[in-house]
Amino acid sequence: MTPQRTDLDLDLEERRRVLDAWVEKRRQVAVLEAEACELLVEQIGFHDADVAESPFHRDAIYRSMVAEFSAAGRIPKGSIEFAFTDARTLSEELPAVRAAFRSGRVSAGHVRQIARASAIVSEAIRNKKVDADVMGLYEAAVLVYAERETAARTGAHAKQVAAALVGETVVERHQRASGERCVSIRSVGDGLALLSAVLPEWAAVAIRDRLDQMARHVMNTRDDRDPALAGWAFDDDSDTITSDDIAPDDPAFDLFAGLFDDVIDGHDVIHGNGTFAVDPDANVQRIPADDRTWDQVRADLFMDLLLAADPSTAQGAGLDNIQGRIQVTVPGSTLTGADNRPALLDGHGPLHPDIARALAGRNTGWSRLFLDPDGMVTETDTYTPTAQMRRFLRARDQHCRFPGCRMPVHRCDIDHTHDHARGGRTRLSNLAHLCRTHHTLKHPDIPDRHRWTARQHHDGTLTWHSPLGREYRDNAPPRVMFT
């Protein structure tokens, strides 16, 4: 007799079906990623042929290829460069991983970890430290692990295998890794950003320890009382205000009278807990105490050290005047306090109006810009052909004007859209910020088959024409008011 299936059995079967379908879709995604990788391998063949034909323009050919795929796929330049590097490594050095990728047995994340960890094996083979067949041993040892573990675990395992196979010591590994030092920033929303620094581990631990020590000092010594109470008999020996400290004709006397909460030696007493303060008009106010958390104190100290502290003299006097730079776009009505229309930290996101007003008060270099009915900037009220033009363009562009590039304007060149050498005028409608990488794509000395051109429209939009005949548009932000 066949046992009857219960509702629980049916429910479990449906849940298993959903899980199995999800696993299969993930495999199919990996297969599609592998097919995309194969197309990059094909493109690498075109690239190598072009370089063989024009070796002098190797860099320009590579930059043009990366720019084309970055713009077409709306993918950051760095991600495309990594993708091409991984594709070349798969096609030239990791055939078994390539096959596993094609069948969906490993994901794009696994491939990325395996390919990048293989770099030290490739270098050792090129330098004849190990035989060429060592790459096969590396691939076999890592692939069998990757097929049953996550990409993150695979990456850690791959690095260990590679180091063991080439006989790399801990000292050598640390020396090689030190070249990866970097600082990066990523917005996390709501006015916050993640600032990441890849540093030598000892230095990172020392920095964290110093922040801990400084935060501990702040937490242990901070005085939660408001300084406004200092005139009311608060000192190192007293944490109270007595009724004797306030003259009867003082406007504050009546206000304080209702706050006396204790009697000591016949005197009415207010305990000094930092809760109340007296303004010049004798209005009692409740003052928030310094209630920052440990992590908040450390974050504030970190900002103070990087933005305000003077560099060590050992680093050279040339560093003394270097300051962090940001660009803020804020409506004039927000600056005057008439409303709280959102300000923008250019290249990142919204900025609290109070912060924007505080920043404006610290900077004397603000110029007003006039807008046309469509909200586009047309001129400044203090316009001059040089400094004010640059100010206008910084406000309009915010970042490199190649599609998808986020390089901030202070690290970009101001480029003539229509080349100056070919009659382009130095005027706002013919100028735009470009980072050095994308600026050089337009240089006249690059062969036409790899050279990009751009055309600027009246509203500041740039239309880029690629060597393959495709067009990409980069629109100017339409909301600039003050800079």
Buried (B, 14 or more C-beta within 10 A) or exposed (E): EEEEEEEEEEEEEEEEEEEEEEEEEEBEEBBEBBEEBBEBBEBBEEBEEBBEEBEEBEEBBBBBBBBBBBBBEEEEBEEBBBBBBBBBBBBEBBEEBBBBBBEBBBBBBBBBBBBBBBBBBBBBBEEEBBEEEBBBBBBEBBBEBBEEBEBEBBBEBBBBBBBEBBEBEEEEBEEBEEEEEEEEEEEEEEEEEEEEEEBEEEEEEEBEEBBBEBBEEBEEEEEEBBEBBEEBBBEEEEBBBBBEBBEEEBEBEEBBEEBBEEEEEEBBBBBBEBBBBBEEEEEBEEBEBEEBEEEEBBBEBBEEEEEEEEEEEEEEEEEEEEEEEEBBBBBEEBBEEEEBBBBBBBBBBEBBBEBBBEBBEEEEEBBEBEBEEEEBBEBBEEBEEEEBBBBBBBBBBBBBBBBBBEBBBEEBBBBBBBBEEEEBEEEBEBBBBBBEBBBBBBEEEBBEEBBBBBEBEEEBBBBBBBBEEEEBEBEBBBEBBBB
